[in-house]
Amino acid sequence: MGLRVTTASVSDDEKAAFWSGAVSRSLVPVEVLPLTGRPFDGLLESHRLGYVRISTLEADAARISRTEALIARAPRSEPQVGVGVQVSGRAVLEQDGRHAEVPPGGLVLYDTERPYAVDYPERFRTHLFHLPRRLLGVPERDLRQASATAVSPAEGCGPVVLPFLGTLAASAHSYPAPVGDRLAGSVADLLSALVAQLALARTPDEPDTPNAHLVRRVREYIDRHLGDPELSPERIAHAHHISVRYLHRLFEGEGVTVSRVVQQRRLEACARELARRGRTAPTVSAVAQRWGFVNPAHFSRTFRAAYGVSPREWRALRNDGAG
């Protein structure tokens, strides 16, 4: 259902408060600050396709910011990932100390759990897509690397993602619920691929120290042996001719333990396989065993803790559009 909002003839302060409230209700709590001395006005239209919220915002020059204070005050809710598709006008997004200038026709990705700000220096039109972060099934590290990176229509996943999102935003109001639910799954799949591509593109810029090189080798080894239920810090350390203590020290700089990396990668592999559509899908227990989980009950508890739903509910959500 669409929501159209325009401002009446009120003061600039009242208009800013009005727009802050309108955009916050449609997306996440933010502040909207007009950047022009002219009367500020615009249009906001919002629709929902399954678990994806699609909002189109057209307005005069403005700054939209999500601060630490707004994040702290907001009621606890599921973390969201946002994608802005710039239709007209420019956008400059800042998050994690990085700036991304998005020209008309480009897009940028951001994480609503961390502060960000977007400057629109001229009248603009943008499509904003918000969906639960867990549905992308990507590592937190990859999402941080991908945020605040502009993507043009001619690079990376842009030629695939941008036309699809633009068409979907323009026609979101016309889809019945079952079709919308399936389209939401396609949005999650495409954005997951986009995050993976952006994260890989940033990797060569990281310092190539001996430790960084060894950490990459360890991560590659883990990914190759996820299906081995005996994969452990001891086995990983032995394969790389280092002590277990040194292995743990390597990952202290990554902000995660080795065991946690193994578990995260296994869960991500299971989540991807469970989300695949097909007539002869394997059982949940078969998927768990294929990726190194020996105990089905333990797998189910661990999966729910990470994704907020059981493995069977996840499969239904991604295949049938439920929830």
C-alpha positions as CSV (number, residue, x, y, z in Angstrom):
1,M,0.0,0.0,0.0
2,G,1.4,3.4,-1.0
3,L,1.8,6.4,1.3
4,R,2.0,9.8,-0.3
5,V,3.2,12.7,1.8
6,T,3.6,16.4,1.0
7,T,4.2,19.4,3.2
8,A,1.7,22.2,3.7
9,S,2.5,25.9,4.2
10,V,4.3,25.7,7.5
11,S,7.6,27.0,8.9
12,D,11.0,25.5,7.9
13,D,11.4,23.9,11.4
14,E,8.0,22.4,11.2
15,K,8.7,21.0,7.7
16,A,12.0,19.4,8.9
17,A,10.2,17.8,11.8
18,F,7.4,16.7,9.6
19,W,9.7,15.1,7.1
20,S,11.9,13.5,9.7
21,G,8.8,11.8,11.1
22,A,7.5,10.7,7.7
23,V,10.8,9.2,6.5
24,S,11.4,7.6,10.0
25,R,8.0,5.9,9.9
26,S,8.6,4.6,6.4
27,L,12.2,3.5,6.9
28,V,14.2,3.8,10.1
29,P,14.4,6.7,12.6
30,V,16.4,9.5,10.9
31,E,16.7,13.3,10.9
32,V,15.9,15.3,7.8
33,L,17.6,18.7,7.4
34,P,16.7,21.0,4.4
35,L,19.8,22.3,2.7
36,T,18.2,25.2,0.8
37,G,16.7,28.5,1.7
38,R,13.7,27.9,-0.5
39,P,10.5,26.3,0.9
40,F,11.2,22.6,1.4
41,D,8.7,20.2,-0.2
42,G,8.7,16.7,-1.7
43,L,6.9,13.4,-2.1
44,L,7.3,10.1,-0.2
45,E,5.7,6.9,-1.5
46,S,6.2,3.5,0.2
47,H,5.3,-0.1,-0.5
48,R,6.1,-3.5,0.9
49,L,6.9,-6.6,-1.0
50,G,7.2,-9.5,1.5
51,Y,10.0,-8.6,3.8
52,V,11.3,-5.8,1.5
53,R,10.3,-2.2,2.1
54,I,10.5,0.0,-1.0
55,S,10.3,3.8,-0.6
56,T,10.6,6.5,-3.3
57,L,11.6,9.9,-2.0
58,E,11.6,13.0,-4.2
59,A,12.5,16.3,-2.5
60,D,14.5,19.5,-2.4
61,A,18.2,19.4,-1.3
62,A,18.5,17.8,2.1
63,R,20.7,15.9,4.5
64,I,19.3,12.6,5.9
65,S,21.2,11.3,8.9
66,R,21.0,8.4,11.3
67,T,23.0,9.1,14.4
68,E,24.2,7.1,17.4
69,A,21.5,8.8,19.5
70,L,18.7,7.8,17.1
71,I,19.9,4.2,17.0
72,A,20.2,4.0,20.8
73,R,16.7,5.5,21.3
74,A,14.9,3.5,18.7
75,P,12.9,0.4,19.9
76,R,14.9,-2.8,19.4
77,S,14.2,-4.2,16.0
78,E,15.8,-6.5,13.4
79,P,18.9,-5.0,11.8
80,Q,18.2,-3.8,8.3
81,V,20.4,-3.3,5.2
82,G,19.5,-0.4,3.0
83,V,20.2,0.3,-0.7
84,G,19.7,3.6,-2.4
85,V,19.1,3.7,-6.1
86,Q,19.6,7.3,-7.4
87,V,17.1,8.2,-10.1
88,S,17.9,11.9,-10.4
89,G,20.2,14.3,-8.6
90,R,23.4,13.3,-6.7
91,A,23.8,11.7,-3.4
92,V,26.9,11.5,-1.1
93,L,26.7,8.8,1.6
94,E,29.1,8.6,4.5
95,Q,29.5,5.6,6.8
96,D,32.4,4.1,8.7
97,G,34.6,7.1,7.6
98,R,34.1,6.4,3.9
99,H,32.4,8.7,1.4
100,A,30.5,7.4,-1.7
101,E,29.3,9.9,-4.3
102,V,26.4,8.3,-6.2
103,P,25.5,9.9,-9.6
104,P,22.1,9.5,-11.2
105,G,21.6,5.9,-12.2
106,G,24.0,4.5,-9.5
107,L,23.4,2.8,-6.2
108,V,25.0,2.6,-2.8
109,L,24.5,0.1,0.1
110,Y,24.5,1.0,3.9
111,D,23.9,-0.7,7.2
112,T,21.2,0.8,9.4
113,E,22.8,-0.5,12.6
114,R,25.7,1.9,12.3
115,P,25.5,5.7,11.9
116,Y,25.3,7.1,8.4
117,A,24.4,10.4,6.6
118,V,23.3,11.1,3.1
119,D,23.7,14.5,1.5
120,Y,21.5,15.4,-1.5
121,P,22.9,18.7,-2.7
122,E,20.2,19.4,-5.2
123,R,16.6,18.3,-5.8
124,F,16.6,14.6,-6.1
125,R,14.6,11.4,-6.6
126,T,15.8,8.1,-5.1
127,H,14.5,4.6,-4.5
128,L,15.3,3.1,-1.0
129,F,15.2,-0.6,-0.4
130,H,15.3,-1.9,3.2
131,L,15.3,-5.6,4.2
132,P,16.5,-7.7,7.2
133,R,20.2,-8.0,7.2
134,R,20.2,-11.7,8.1
135,L,18.4,-12.6,4.9
136,L,21.4,-11.8,2.8
137,G,23.4,-14.6,4.5
138,V,26.7,-12.7,4.2
139,P,29.5,-12.3,6.8
140,E,29.5,-9.1,8.9
141,R,33.0,-8.4,7.7
142,D,31.9,-8.5,4.0
143,L,28.9,-6.2,4.8
144,R,31.2,-3.6,6.4
145,Q,33.5,-3.7,3.4
146,A,30.6,-3.3,1.0
147,S,28.9,-0.4,2.8
148,A,29.4,3.2,1.5
149,T,30.6,2.0,-1.9
150,A,29.0,3.5,-5.0
151,V,28.1,1.2,-7.9
152,S,27.5,2.6,-11.4
153,P,25.3,1.0,-14.1
154,A,28.3,-0.2,-16.0
155,E,30.4,-1.9,-13.3
156,G,30.3,-5.1,-11.3
157,C,26.8,-6.3,-10.6
158,G,25.4,-2.9,-11.6
159,P,24.1,-3.9,-15.1
160,V,22.1,-6.7,-13.5
161,V,21.0,-5.2,-10.2
162,L,20.1,-1.6,-11.1
163,P,17.6,-2.3,-13.9
164,F,15.8,-4.9,-11.8
165,L,15.6,-2.6,-8.7
166,G,14.5,0.3,-10.8
167,T,11.7,-1.6,-12.5
168,L,10.6,-3.2,-9.2
169,A,10.3,0.2,-7.5
170,A,8.2,1.6,-10.3
171,S,5.8,-1.4,-10.3
172,A,5.9,-2.4,-6.6
173,H,2.3,-1.4,-6.1
174,S,0.9,-3.7,-8.8
175,Y,2.1,-7.1,-7.4
176,P,-0.2,-9.5,-5.5
177,A,1.2,-10.7,-2.2
178,P,2.4,-14.2,-3.4
179,V,4.3,-12.6,-6.3
180,G,5.7,-9.9,-4.1
181,D,7.0,-12.5,-1.7
182,R,8.9,-14.3,-4.4
183,L,10.3,-11.0,-5.8
184,A,11.5,-10.2,-2.3
185,G,13.6,-13.4,-2.4
186,S,15.1,-12.3,-5.7
187,V,16.0,-8.9,-4.1
188,A,17.8,-10.7,-1.2
189,D,19.7,-13.0,-3.6
190,L,20.9,-10.1,-5.8
191,L,22.0,-7.9,-2.9
192,S,23.8,-10.9,-1.4
193,A,25.8,-11.2,-4.7
194,L,26.4,-7.5,-4.7
195,V,27.8,-7.5,-1.2
196,A,30.1,-10.5,-2.1
197,Q,31.3,-8.6,-5.2
198,L,32.0,-5.4,-3.4
199,A,33.8,-7.1,-0.5
200,L,36.1,-9.0,-2.9
201,A,36.8,-5.8,-4.8
202,R,38.1,-4.2,-1.5
203,T,40.3,-7.1,-0.4
204,P,43.3,-6.2,-2.6
205,D,43.5,-2.8,-0.9
206,E,44.1,-4.4,2.5
207,P,47.7,-4.4,3.8
208,D,49.4,-7.5,2.6
209,T,51.4,-8.2,5.8
210,P,52.6,-11.7,6.5
211,N,49.9,-12.1,9.1
212,A,47.1,-10.9,6.7
213,H,48.4,-13.4,4.1
214,L,48.3,-16.2,6.7
215,V,44.8,-15.2,7.8
216,R,43.6,-15.4,4.2
217,R,45.2,-18.8,3.8
218,V,43.5,-20.1,7.0
219,R,40.1,-18.7,5.9
220,E,40.5,-20.5,2.5
221,Y,41.4,-23.7,4.3
222,I,38.4,-23.4,6.5
223,D,36.1,-22.9,3.5
224,R,37.5,-26.0,1.8
225,H,37.0,-28.2,4.8
226,L,33.7,-27.0,6.2
227,G,32.1,-30.4,5.6
228,D,34.7,-32.1,7.8
229,P,33.1,-32.5,11.3
230,E,36.6,-32.9,12.8
231,L,37.6,-29.4,11.6
232,S,39.0,-27.8,14.7
233,P,41.6,-25.1,15.8
234,E,44.1,-27.9,16.4
235,R,43.7,-29.4,12.9
236,I,43.8,-25.9,11.3
237,A,47.0,-25.0,13.2
238,H,48.6,-28.3,12.3
239,A,47.8,-27.8,8.6
240,H,49.6,-24.5,8.6
241,H,52.5,-25.5,10.8
242,I,51.8,-23.1,13.6
243,S,50.7,-23.5,17.2
244,V,47.1,-23.3,18.3
245,R,48.0,-20.3,20.5
246,Y,49.5,-18.4,17.6
247,L,46.4,-19.3,15.5
248,H,44.2,-17.7,18.1
249,R,46.4,-14.6,18.3
250,L,46.1,-14.2,14.5
251,F,42.3,-14.0,14.8
252,E,42.3,-11.6,17.8
253,G,43.0,-8.9,15.2
254,E,39.9,-10.0,13.2
255,G,37.7,-9.5,16.3
256,V,36.4,-13.2,16.1
257,T,37.6,-16.6,17.3
258,V,38.6,-19.3,15.0
259,S,35.8,-21.6,16.2
260,R,33.3,-18.8,15.5
261,V,34.6,-18.3,12.0
262,V,34.1,-22.1,11.3
263,Q,30.6,-21.9,12.7
264,Q,29.6,-18.8,10.8
265,R,30.9,-20.2,7.5
266,R,29.0,-23.4,8.1
267,L,25.8,-21.6,8.9
268,E,26.1,-19.4,5.8
269,A,26.6,-22.5,3.6
270,C,23.6,-24.2,5.2
271,A,21.5,-21.0,4.8
272,R,22.4,-20.7,1.1
273,E,21.6,-24.4,0.4
274,L,18.3,-24.3,2.3
275,A,17.2,-21.2,0.4
276,R,17.7,-22.9,-3.0
277,R,14.4,-23.6,-4.8
278,G,14.0,-27.1,-6.3
279,R,11.6,-30.1,-6.4
280,T,14.1,-32.5,-4.8
281,A,15.5,-30.4,-1.9
282,P,17.6,-32.3,0.7
283,T,16.3,-32.7,4.2
284,V,17.4,-30.2,6.9
285,S,19.5,-32.9,8.6
286,A,21.2,-33.8,5.4
287,V,22.2,-30.2,4.8
288,A,23.5,-29.9,8.3
289,Q,25.6,-33.0,8.0
290,R,27.0,-32.0,4.6
291,W,28.4,-28.8,6.2
292,G,29.9,-30.4,9.3
293,F,27.1,-30.3,11.9
294,V,26.9,-33.7,13.5
295,N,24.0,-33.1,16.0
296,P,20.7,-32.0,14.3
297,A,19.4,-30.5,17.6
298,H,22.6,-28.4,18.1
299,F,22.4,-27.3,14.5
300,S,18.8,-26.1,14.8
301,R,19.6,-24.2,18.0
302,T,22.7,-22.6,16.5
303,F,20.9,-21.7,13.3
304,R,17.9,-20.1,15.2
305,A,20.4,-18.0,17.3
306,A,22.1,-16.7,14.2
307,Y,19.1,-16.1,11.9
308,G,16.1,-15.7,14.3
309,V,14.2,-18.6,12.7
310,S,14.5,-22.4,12.6
311,P,16.1,-24.0,9.5
312,R,12.7,-25.2,8.3
313,E,11.2,-21.8,8.8
314,W,14.1,-20.3,6.9
315,R,13.5,-22.7,4.0
316,A,9.8,-21.8,3.9
317,L,10.6,-18.1,4.1
318,R,13.0,-18.1,1.2
319,N,11.0,-20.6,-1.0
320,D,7.4,-19.7,-0.3
321,G,7.7,-16.1,0.8
322,A,6.2,-16.7,4.2
323,G,6.7,-14.1,6.9
